[in-house]
Amino acid sequence: MPLPLDFDAPALHEGDRLHNAEWLETNGLGGWASSTIGGAHTRRYHGLLVAALHPPGGRMVMLSKLEETLLCEGATYDLGCNQFPGTYAPCGQQYIEQFSLHPFPTWSYRAGKLALTKQIGALHGENTTVVYYRLAEAPGPVELLLRPFAAVRDFHALQHANENVHREARFADGVLTIQAYDNTPPIYISVPGAKFDYAPYWYYHFQYREEQARGLDFEEDLFTHGVLRVTLQPGQTLGVIVSLDNTPGRDPAALLANEAARRDEVVKTAGFKGELEQQLVRAADQFIVRRGDHGHTIIAGYHWFGDWGRDTMIALPGLCLATKRFAEAKEILRAFADVESEGMLPNNFPDEGGAPAYNSADAALWFFIATQAYLKATGDDAFVRDELLPVLEDILAWHDRGTRYHIHCDDDGLLFAGEPGVQLTWMDAKVGDWVVTPRIGKPVELNALWYNALVILAELRAKFGRPGDEDLAARALAVKDRFVETFWNGKLGYLFDVVNGNDRDPSLRPNQLFALSLPHELLSQSQALSVFKSIEQKLLTPVGLRSLAPNMPGYRPHYEGGVHARDGAYHQGTVWGWLLGPYITALVRLRGPAGTTRARALVQNLSAKLGQNGLGTLSEIYDGDSPFTPRGCIAQAWSVGEILRVCREDLGE
């Protein structure tokens, strides 16, 4: 099945694809360029240059857009598109006759006798976007007008007309320099052969409909300093460089060619043969970014997430190991090992900097899983023994003695976590003081991870000749027995979701799946098959697993509305794409060759999703009911990572 990443005019104008389908170009620092195919921004996060000033954080929408107008033989064609109250203006989307995603987002415009192509590419390792034009057809010379719209704001905020904006701009040697506000970096826009007409003023009331749909403020004012003019002859090209660095003499075409070659090498190194898998390798590349000057980390999702401990550990085997990016995997594991505190890994790092938050009960346990996967993939004994093993030992010691949020090994050997008002598991939605799924006590997936952590550490002790391996292995077996005694719901044929004393939550959720999918399983064959049957019947969808079965109290079929409504649905039925990974692992284990055939079909059926919300990538979540509309982040690290992991580990691709 060909991937739906190339669209001609009829396909572009089907439904609302021009304003729904979003392209994303990332720069390896945490920044990006992104918008819709039609050009109208629908999110506050859209922009031509969204820079990460302190990688991967400090993100700012610097240049919102660069709008084009073509002048030829007395005719004027505006190629831009914006939503304003009650209207779209201009309506340049009508001139788009073709769009393709590779090697970069590429538009073909036809307006009257003119044909123009445009490519947009973000350069790896720098806050730079290249826009490359080619006048393919024209009856004579054409004047191209480029109007830059500056936002220069935090990427979560919106800009409004104000008196603090610097109205002055400097233009020399084909470079327009804008420093819109005090204490913000200048933007350099290089347009060879251009002239600049200085005309500073505000444009008011740009509207972003996705923000409106999410119940958030959705209007913005943008400032323009004037218009850049350049004359193009038929067949001529023009490369525009938008950057926070002013480096004269760079060749835009060469910059794009080098970036395309880098991406091709990433795909080649990974070694996947299938078209879908190769595209997911390209998508994976977008999440692996720099942290600080030398390290790497994983962005959890675009456009609004930073690097999260849990997400990073879950996504790492697919994003880094399955794609053979072992050096980056090592740097990521080292970076998180360095910030282990009281037996815990950070839940997330604030985008604006500062101390990380440690409100995650499972990130440190996923660190064991990622460590084992790294060792298996690389054979890097020295790194694991000398740098990671001491951290794993410290995590165990802290869990035994007790750490933050009442996380501790209970008298029965199982792990307890939680206190009122704090969300600690991956089901972590919270609105004000309302924790939607508190799950205080002994969550089932936390204890499946706990058992795996004990087994993995016992194996590492034995491998590296450290004392206590046999005692820890025996302890793990006792935990396994206690796990089954505590969580098995014989009446319903699946596992309780959370146990807290005599309170046992029978909600059918996907968390019990990890008792089947983690490296070290916990259930008998008959129990595993019974659990899997319940998951398959009630939770499985073509795009992932529901977070709650439809027949359960509190099920929400749609993720939409304001913050309260959305977060109330986030783990109450909403489908999560990343859960398809552990499902496929369990499917292959339990059903052998038939399961492998079914798993391959599930993976290949994801191809259609690559042409929907986020082009060429996989979304964070989907509605719980058909047609499973994509929601949340348009690109999510663990959604992509888990599919790549199972392709490599379970399907042998």
Order of alpha helices (4+ residues) and beta strands (2+ residues): beta-alpha-alpha-beta-beta-beta-beta-beta-beta-beta-beta-beta-beta-beta-beta-beta-beta-beta-beta-alpha-beta-beta-alpha-alpha-beta-beta-beta-alpha-alpha-alpha-alpha-beta-beta-beta-beta-beta-alpha-alpha-beta-beta-beta-beta-alpha-alpha-beta-beta-alpha-beta-alpha-beta-beta-beta-alpha
